[in-house]
Amino acid sequence: MQLAPLATTSIGSFPRPQWLAKTSVTRAAFVVPPENMQEACDDATILVLRHQENLGLDVVTDGEQRREGFIFHIAGQWNGVDTQNLAMKERYRNRIMNQMVPRIVGKITRRAPAAVEDARFAKAHTDRPLKIQVPGPMTVIDSTLNEFYDDEAEMALDIAAALNQELLDIQAAGCNVIQIDEPAMTRYHDKVRDYGARALDRCLQGITVPTLVHLCYGYPGLGRPLQHEYKYNGILPELMKTKISGFTVEFGRSQFDPQVLKACGDRIVMFGCIDPGNSPAPSMDSVKRRVAGVLEHLSPTQVWLAPDCGLMTISRELATQKLKVMVEAARALRKEI
């Protein structure tokens, strides 16, 4: 897969059409009748693929139009996970925050495919390279209530084995890039060292397409402080020991020094350069300056550009404005370099 320097893409999610679903940060409330759901999701996926192509993104996603929720879509197809009878979890994303989550009630194994048909359908409706996203083992653990396992590392490896089966099928369906979303890694550096990096490698067994781990800080605009007290330099060296092809990092709404990304060596860096929240679109010059900062430390051929996080929580109009700026900045910088 050959991409232009400073290839443009997205984290994954796009705003859903209002006729399909009302979306919150955690779950979508679909508004079409169940008997019309597949057709509605097909239509929404084609719409978002065309939208990305028209914007000029180099790598597209299915926009996660079918995904009910970040964890529910995948884990709902696993044995050992109860996504119907939820429980309250007090500590979530390393902070006190009561959250209703699925329960781990038995040994986790993959019962059926979850995102494979999503990938196959999207691949059939675009000529652009396709990226598909799944939650990683540490984040599944953080987003569920464990009522079965005595050893969290054992649970992580069982989750990784289930994810590996899913990813092998997604790869066989023609997916060009796989992204493993791991916001939990940014908050639990000790667990990354204990078992998280090992579980990430287990996810990747037999995977030959480029893979990225999304080191996410979560959505902004929720009335809470940004979660930037956690630093990338605490985990990048550990993750460099894994087989992961690259890292998705957030610099659009942080004050991090891009020098920290020198730790990524020659691997792909999907550089978050756009705030995904409900803030005005930035100027092209401001995005160019942000990207120029990382190019002082990394080659433009290894840098991809994206928003910091998914775009499902903002309007389609605002998402379009922000992505247009990002694509224009990439094109201008390519001419300059």
N, C-alpha and C positions, 0 to 999 in steps of 0.2 A: 504494500500500500504506500504509494508515493503522495506526499502532501506538500503543499507550498510552505515556505518558512512562515512562522506565525499563523499556522492554520487556525481557523475559527470554528468554534463548536459551542455547545451549551452543557450544563451539568446534566440535564435530563428532562425535568418537568417543564411544561409550558402551560399557560393559562388554558383552562378548559372552556369550550363554548358553554354559555349559560343554559342552553337547551339540553346539555348532557349532565352537568353536575354543578353543585355548589361545593367549593373546595375550601377546607380549612387546612391548617398546617399539618394535621395528623391524618385526617380521613376525608374522603369525598362522599357527599350525599348525592347519589345519582337520582335524576329526576325523570328519566324515561321509564316506561313499563318494562318489566323483566323480559317479556317476549321480544322487545325491540332493542334490547341492550347490545347485542353483537353488532347489528347494523349501525347503531348509533356510534359505538366505539370505533368501528371501521371508518365511518365517515369522518369522525373527529381526528383520527390518526392520519388519514389522507390529507385533511385540511392542514394539520400542523406540519406535515412533511413538506407540502407545497409552500407553506409560509417560510419555512427554514431555507428551502431552495431559493425562493425569491429574494430573501434577505442576503443570500450569498454565503451561508455557512458551509464550510468545507466538510465537516463531519456532522451528520444529523442524528437525531434520536426519534423515538416514536412519541415523544412528548409525555409519556406515561399517562396517556389518556384512559387506559383501562384500569390503572392501578387504584384500587380502593383506598389503600393506605400504604405507607412506607414499608411496614413490616407485614401487614395482613396479606398482601398480594402474594408474597413468596411463602411465608410460614403457614398460610392457610392450606397449603398443599403438602404439609408435612405431618406424619404421625408424631404424636407426643406433644402437639401444640394445640391448645384450645383457644380458638379465636372468637368463640361465641359467648362463653361465660367469662367475662373479663374480671380482673381483680385490680384493686388499688395498689399502686406502687408509690412509695413515699419518696425514695431517692431516685432521681432520674437525671441523666446527663450530669452526674456529679454535683447535684444541688438538690435541696429540699424542694420538691415540686410534686404534689399529688397528681398522679396520672393513671387513668384506666388503661390497662395493658392486657395482652394475651397471657395465658398461663402455660408454663411448661409442666406437663402432667405425666410424661413418660419419655422413654428413649426416643430421640429425634431421628427419624429416617424420612427420606423423600418418598411420598406416596404417589405423586403425579406431577407432571410438568406444570410450571406456573407462568413463566414469561417466554416460553419457547415459541408459542403461536404468535405472541406479540412481535417477536423478532422476525419470524417467517413472513408475517403479513407486511410489516414495515419494509423488509428487504425487497419484497415483490413490488413495492410501490415507489421506489426511489432508485436512482442510479448513483447517489452519493454514498460514500462510506457510512456505515451505520454503527452507532454505539448504543449498547443496552446496559442498564444499571441494575444492580441488586444490592441489598444491604449485606454488610459483612458480619462475621460471627460475633465480634465484640459488641456491635451495635444491636444485633438481635438479642443478645443476652441483656444488654442495658435496657432494651425496650420491651422486656417481658418479665414476668414474675416466676422465678424458679421454684417449683414445688416438688421436684423429683431428684435432681442431681445433687450428690454430696460434693463433687469436685467440679468447679467451674471450668477448669481446663479441659476436662473430659467432655463437658457439654459443648465447649467451643469447637472441639475437634469433630464431634458428631454433626454439629451445624455445618462445619466446613465440608465434611464429606457429602452432606445433602446438597450444599451449594455447588460443589464440584460436579456432581451429576447434572445439575441444572445448567451449569456453564458449558459443559461438554456438549450438551444438546443445543444450546444457544449458538455455540461456535459452529456446529454442524448445520444449523439453519442458515448460515451465511453471514452472521454478525462479524463485523470487521474489527471492533474494539469493545472490550468489556471493562466496565467500571464497577468497582466494589466500594460502596459507600460506607465509610467508617468514621462518623462523627465521634463515636466513643473513644477512638484512639487518641484524639486530641485532648481528652479529659482524664484518661487513665494510663499514664505513661508506664506505671509499674506493671499493669496488666499486659501492655504491649510486650514488655520484656519477658514476662512470665509465660504467656501463652499466645498472645495476640499475633505476633509475627509468625509464629509456628503455624497457627490456624490459617493465616493468610496464605502461606505457602501451600497448605493442604488444599485450599480452594483452587489453586492454580495447576494441580497435577494434570498433565496432558493438554493444557491450554497453550496454543501456539500463536494466537492472535495477540496484538498489543493489549496489555492490561494496565489499568490505572487504579490506585486507591485514593478515594476522595476523602481528604483530611479536613473535614467540615467543622465549622463552629456553630452551625444552626442558623435558623432564620432570624433576621432582625425585625425590629418594629413590633415587638411583643410586650413592650413596657419594661423590659429587663435590660441590664447592662450587657454590652457585647461581651462575648466569652473569650476575650483575647488575653486573659491572664495565663492561658496555656500557650506554650511556645513550640514551634516546629522543631527547633534544634534539640528538643528533648526526645524526639522519636525518629527523626529522619535517619540518623546513623544506624539505628536498630533495623529499620525497614530496608536499608540498603543491603542488608544481609539476605534478604528474600529474593525471590525470582520476579517480583513485580516490575513491570516495564517502566512505570512512572508514577507521578504523584500529582494530585489535583489540590491546589493550595489557594487560600483566600487572601488577596492583597487589595481587593477593591474597596473594602471598608475597614481596613486595619492600617496601622502605622508601622507595620513590620518592615525591617530593613531587608531588601531582597538578597543581600549578601548571604543570608542564611541558606539560600537555595544552592549555593556552591556545593553543599553536602550531597546534592542529588547527582553529582558526577555527570555522566553523559546520558542519563535517563530522561524520558519525556517529563516535562513539567507543564501541566495544564494550569496556566497562570490566571487566577481570578483577578480580573481588572475592572469589573463592573459591580457596583452595589446592586444586589438583586431585590432590595426592599422597596418600599413605597416612597422613594425619594426621587427628585427630578433626574432626568437623564443627564449624564455629565457632558462636558464639552469634549470634542475630539482631541483637542490639544492636551487636556488633562489626562486622557487615557493614553495618549502617545507618550507623555512624560512618565507615566507609571510603568508602561511596558519598556521604555528606554532604560529605566532603572534596572530591570532584570537582565536586559541584554548586556549590561556591563559585566555580568557574571556567567551568562549562559549563551550558547549558540542559538541563533534564531531558528535553526532547523529542528531543535529539540523543544522549542517553546510553542505551545498551543495557547490560544486565548479563549477565555470563557467568562461568564459571570461567576461570582463567588459561589453561588448556590442556585437551586432550582428557581424557576420563575412562576410557579403555579399560584403564588399568593398575591400577585399584582395583576393589573388589567392587561389585556392583550395589547392595547394601544401603548402603554408604558413599556411593556416588554419589547415591543417592536422598536420604539425609539431608542432604547438602551442597546439592543443588538445592532441596530443600524450604525450607531456611533462606534461600536466595537469593530464592526467589519470595515468601516471607513478608516479607522485608525490603523488597522492591520494593513490595508491596501497602501496607505500613505507611507507607513514604515517600510514596507517591502520595496517601494521605489527608492527610499533613502538609503537602504542598505545594499 
